[in-house]
Amino acid sequence: MYRVWNFLTNYSLLLIFGALIALVWANLDLIAPVAGDPHYWADTYHYFVDFVIWDHAPIGEYHAAEIAASDPAFAEMVAAGAEVYTGADGAQFVFGEGSRTLTLHYLVNDLLMAFFFAIAAKEVWEAVILENGSLRGKKAATPLFATAGGMFGPIAVYLGLAAVMGSETYSAVANGWAIPTATDIAFSYLIGRLVFGAGHPAVRFLLLLAIADDAAGLIILAVFYPSGELAPEWLLLSLGAALAVFLLANWLPRRLDQGNQDRPASTWVRKTLSFWPYLLAGCASWYGFMMSGLHPALGLLPIVPTIPHADRAFGIFSEAEQYLTDLLNMIEHALKHPVEIVLFFFGLFNAGVEFSSIGPATWLVLAGLLIGKPVGILLFGWVAAKPLKLGIPQGMRIIDLVVIGFVAAIGFTVSLFVASVAFNAGPVQDAAKMGALFSFAAALVAIASGKIFRVEKQNL
């Protein structure tokens, strides 16, 4: 039990505390109402989250300026081809050049969370590129099939039930189809170890599935949930930064060291320049993502593959990796504690949902996770293992896929993030976030299903 608690305190506790504080704060009106103001505490929470750090800033959320018909510039812009819009009050306006506002919420969700996604991308990159990577070869086939099922199943359940609820509900919630596809890799790994034991092959299967799920989730965020109007030419800045730092700080030193076992150039770059070239490249890449309209939290992804890495990896959360001296692992472990603090604020700034916000989106997210995940993982995993004869790891049973499905149904962190970008702030977003928070129930279901299906725990 100590090892489980140690893992929890290392990777998840601050995130949980942040989410709990937010949930209590946003619902204090039920516990300690303020006379004459039934939404006093909820308003203070939202004021805090949306606190403006810097108005008219170089980075932040973009707000296009509305130029009314009474403004002299209106006629000039219409003559230049600007599209005319009609507001709810019937007044006409056009959108002019706007400005950016840096808020606390933007700072955490769009800037600082880039480090969290960079760590996830590091694990995906190693799993794909290393010769013995977990996402290479036949051994990855069945988990990858199961990953596909763990994404298509929730989408089918979410959209199917939304359609049954009627066209009005479907239109309101349809854009949230990706929310239940997410798997919280940290919590899932923790519960997987509780259910199966640290030495069970199902834990490695689950971890591979979660890493592949993260990879697919990053693609979904980039393709389907842009943060603004797309301007893909700005991605050339990200590409240029990645190429420049790879050539100058990675490829060139290794080229100069050819035939010299002491590797003086590479050693000098690693010890003297350290992570600074990659940080500068990361800033440029992040800015390129922000200006391109893609979600800037993904802005560090092009830089991760350019960082020198070891020819082996021990797996996510492995203590052994702290003894590897390659720059990629050094950066990851240096980021560990800062990212924990970032996750605390992520939970604080995103989990503050009033219980009164529970609605159709809540139950759709939960159904997608608790029904779609296990059914999809079981169905696709069985097809891969039996009809396609790709097999499953020795020591695993087909029925274990159901338990893995429930474990993977803990969406939490990534589901919260997707909910925050899938919907504009308001009742539907809050309801979807509540579904992501309630996905913690999957942990209890997973533990119960482990007992029902007689999972034999295997410890190291």
N, C-alpha and C positions, 0 to 999 in steps of 0.2 A: 504494500500500500504506500510505503514511503516513496518508492520510485515513481508511482503514479502521481503522488502529490508534488514531487520534485519536478516532474514534467509539466504539470499544470501550472505551478508557480513560474516556471521558466518561460512558458509560451502563451499562456491563456489568461492568467489571473487578472492582469490589468485590464484586458479587454472586457472581461466579465464585469469587473468593478465599474468601468466606465459606462457600460450598458445599463447596469442596475441603477447607478446614480441618475442617469438620464431618464429611465423609466419612472423612478420614484419622483423626480423633480417635475416631470411633465404631468404627473397625476396627483400632485400635492393638493390640488383643489378639491379632491375627494376626501383627503385626510384632514387638511387644515384650511378650509375655505376662508377667503377674505370677504367680509361683508361688503355687498354692493358691487363686487367684481368677481363673478364666478370663474373667470379665466385668468386670474392674476398670476398664479404660479406658472401656468403654461405659457403665458405671454412673456414672463421674465426669461424662461428657458429659450424661447425662440429669439428673443432680443439678444441673448448671450450668443447663441449659435450664429446668428446673422450679423454680429457686431462688425462694423466697417473699420478695417485697419487702415485702408488707404483708398480714397476715392480718386478717380482719374489716374489709376495706377498703370504701369506698363504690363502688369499681369493681373489676372482676375477674371471674373465673369463679365462677359461683354453685354452691354446694354445699348441697343441702337436708339438713337435720338428720334423722337416723333416730332415732325415739323407740321404744325397745323396750317390749314388753308389761309388763316389770317396772317401768317408769317410771310414777309416779302420773298423769302428764299423758296417758298412753296412753288410759285409759278416757274421760277428758274429751273427747279429740279424736275418738274413735270415736263417742261420743254426739253429737258435733257434726256427724257425717257424714263424717269422714275415712276414706279407703279403706285397708283393712288389706292389707299385703303379707307374703309369706312368703319368708324368705331361704333361701340354699342349705343352711344348717344346720337349717332347719325352724322357726327362731324367727320370731315375728310382730313386725311393726313398722309404724309409720305415718310419713309424712314431715311434719316440722314446719317452722317458719320457719328458713331456713338463713342462710348468710353468704357473702360474696364474698372471694376470695383473689386478690391481684394478684401474679402471677409474672412472671419475665422473658419467658417465652414469650407470655403474654397481652399484656404491654406492647408487644411487637413486632408480633405477628400481629393483634391486635384493635384496638390504639390507633394505633401509629405507621404501620402499613400503610394506614391511612385516608388518609394524604397521598399515597401511591402511587396509590390508586384515585381520588383526587380529580384527579390529573393526567390519568389515563386518561379520566375523565369530562369533563374540560375539552376534550380533543380530540374526544370524541364529541359534546359539546354544540355546539361550533363547526361540526362537520361537518353537524349537523342544522339549526341555527338561521340560519347565515349564508346570504345570498342565493346565493352561489356555493359553498356548502358541498358537500363531496364526497359526502355522503349524501342529496343532494337531486336530483330530476329524473331523466330517463331515463339519464343517464350512470352513475348508481349502480345501475341495475337489474341488470345482469349480475353485477357484483361482489357484490351483495346475494344474488342467487340462489346464487352460488358459496359465499358465507358459510353459507347454509342447508345446502348440501350438505356443507360442511366441519364441520357440527355433526351432522346426521342420519347421515352416513356413519360417523363414529367411534362414535356411540351404537349403531348397528345391528351393527357389527363386535364391539364390546365385549360387548353383551348377548347377541348371537347365539353367540359363542364360549363365553361363560360358560354358556349353556344347554346347549351341546354337552358341556361338562365335567361336567355333572350338577347335580342340584337342590341338593346340599349346597354346592357351589362357587358356584352362582348366588346362593343366599341370602346367602352370606358377602360377595360382591363387588358385588351388584347396585346398591347405593347409590352406587357410584363411577362411574356411567354418565357423569357430566359431566366427569370428569377429562380424558379425551382430546379433549374438544371445545375445549379452550383453545388459544390461540396466543400465544406469547411475542412481543409486538410489537417489543421492542428487538432480540432476537436474530434474529427473522425478517427484520426490515428490514436488519440487517447482512448476513445471508447472501444475501438478495435482491439487494443491491447487488454482492456478490461474484460472484454467478452471472450476473446480467443486465447489470450496469453501472448507474451512477447515473442515466443518461438514458433507460433502457428503459421503455416504457409499462407493462411487467409489474410494475415496482417500485411505481408509483403504484397499479396494480390491487391488488397485494399489501397495500399500506399501507391502502387503503380497506377491503379484506377484513378486515385485522387490527383496525381500529378498530370495524367492525361486529361482529366477533367479541367484542371487549371489551364492547361495549354489551349483546350477548346474554348474555355471561358474568355481567355485573353483575345482570341480571334473574334468571338461574338461581340465583345465590348468594342473592339476596333471597327468592325464592319457594320454592326446594326445599331450602335448607340453613340454616334458622333456627338460631341458636345456643342456643336454649332454648325453654321454653314460651312460646307467643305471647301477647302482651298488646298488641294493636294500638292501644289507646287512648293508649299512650305516643308513638305516631307523631304525635299532635297537637302534642306539644312540638316535634318536628322541623319540622313544617309551620308552626307558629306562629313559630319562630325564623327560618325562611326568609322568610316573609311580612313579618315585622317589619323584618329587616335590608334587604330589598329596598325596602320603602316608605320607610324612614327614611334609609338611606344611599345609595340609588340613584335611586328614582323622585322623591322630594321635592326633592332638590337640582336635578335636571333640570327639574322643574316650576317651581321658583323662578327658574331661568336662562332661561326662555322669553323670546325677544326680546332677549337680551343675549349678544352674541357672545363677551364676555370670560369668561362662565360662572363668575362668582365663587363661587357656592355649591358647585358641583361641584368646583372647584379646591380650595376650602378643605377639603372633605370628604376629597378624595384626598390632599392634602398633610399635613393636620393629623391626621385620624383614621386615614388609611391603611387597613391591613388589619385593625385592631383590632376594629371592629364585626363583621366577618365571622368573625374568630377566636372571638369570644364566641358568635356564633350557631352556629358550627361545634361548639363545646363542648356547647352545649345540644342540638343535633341529634344529635351522637354519643351523648350520654347517653340521649336518647329512643330511639335504635336499640338500645342495649344493654338498656334496660329492656323494650323491646317484644318482644325475643326474636329480632329480625333480626340478622344478623351486624354487629357494630359497626364493622368495617372499612369498611362502606359508609355510615357515618354522615355523611360530609361531602357526599354526593351531592346532597341537596336544596339545599345552600348554593351550589354551583358556579354554577348558572344565575342566581343573584341578583347576582353580581359584575359590575360594568361591564366590557364587553369591546369590542374594536375591531370595526369592520364588515368586517374581512378577517382571514385567517389564512394563514400560509405553509406550514402542515403540521407535523406532529410532528417534533421534533428539528431544526427549521430554525433556523440561526443568525440569520436575518433577523428572527425574532420578538423577539429581545432588544432591537430598536430600537423596538418598539411601546410606547407609553406608557400603554396602558390598564391598569387595576388587575389584571385577570385574568392578563394576560401577565407583569406585574411579579411577581405572587405566584408564578406557575409557575416563573419563572426564579430567584426567591429560594429556592424549595423544592428546586431541582435538586440541590445538594450535600447538604443534609440527607437527602433521599430516597435518594441514593446510599449514605449511611451506613446508613440504615434497611434498604436492600436487602442490604447486607453482613450485618447481623445476622439478617435474614430467612433468607438462605442458611445462616448459621451455626446457627440454631435449628431449621431444618426439614430440612436435607439430611443430618443425622447418622444414616444408616441402615446397619445391619450387612449385609454381603454375604450373610450366612446368611439374611437376611429375604426374599431373592428367592423369589417364589412365583407362583401363578396370576395374582394381580392385576398383577404386574409385566408379564407377557407380554400380558395383556388391554389394559392401558394402551398398551403399545408397539404392539400390533396395531391398536388403535383409531386411533392417531396415524399410523403408517407405512402402513397399508392404507386405513383409513376416510377419512382426510383427503384424500389425492390422488384416490381413486376418487369420493368425494362431490363434491369441487370440480370434477373433470372432468365428471362426469355432469350435475350441476345447471348448471354453466357452459355446457356444450354445448347443453342444452335451452334456456337463455335466449338464447344467441347464434344458434342455427340455427332450430329449430322455432318459437320465439317471435319470432325475427327482431329481438332487441334489440341484437345485434351485440357486438363486442368492440373495445377501443381500437385505433386504426390503428397498425400495426407489431407487433401481437401475433398469434400463431398459436394455434389451438385446443390444439395439443400443449403449448404453454407452460403451460397450466392444470395439467398433470401436475407440472411442475417447481414451479409455485407451490404445489401441494398438498403436495409434500415439504418445501418451505421452511416452510409454515404448520404442519407437523407438529411443529415445535419447541415443545413445551408448557411446559417448564421452570417459570418463575416462577409463572404462574397455575395450572398443573397441580399444582404442589407445594401451593399455597394451597388448592385445591379438595380435594386428598387429605387435608389436615389437618383439614378440616371435614366431609368425607364419612364418615370412619371415626373411631371412638374410637382412642385411642393403643393400639397393639398390633401384632401380626404383619401383619394385613391392611393397615393404614395404612402400615406400613413398606414392604411389598411394593409398594403403589401408588406411594409416593414414589420407590422405586427405578425404577419405570417412567418417572416424570416426569423423573428425572435421566438415564436412558438415552436419552430423546428427543433428546439432543444428537446422537445418531447420524443423525438426520434431516438435519442439516447436511451430513454427508458424502454421504448419499444424494442430496441436492439438488444438490450440486456435481457428482457423478457423472452424474446424470440430465441436467444442463445440457450436459455433454459428449456424452452419448449422443444427445440430441435436437438437437444442433447449435445451441444457443442462441448468437446473435450478440450479443456484449456491446456496449452503446451507452453511452458515457460522455458527460458533459456537455460 
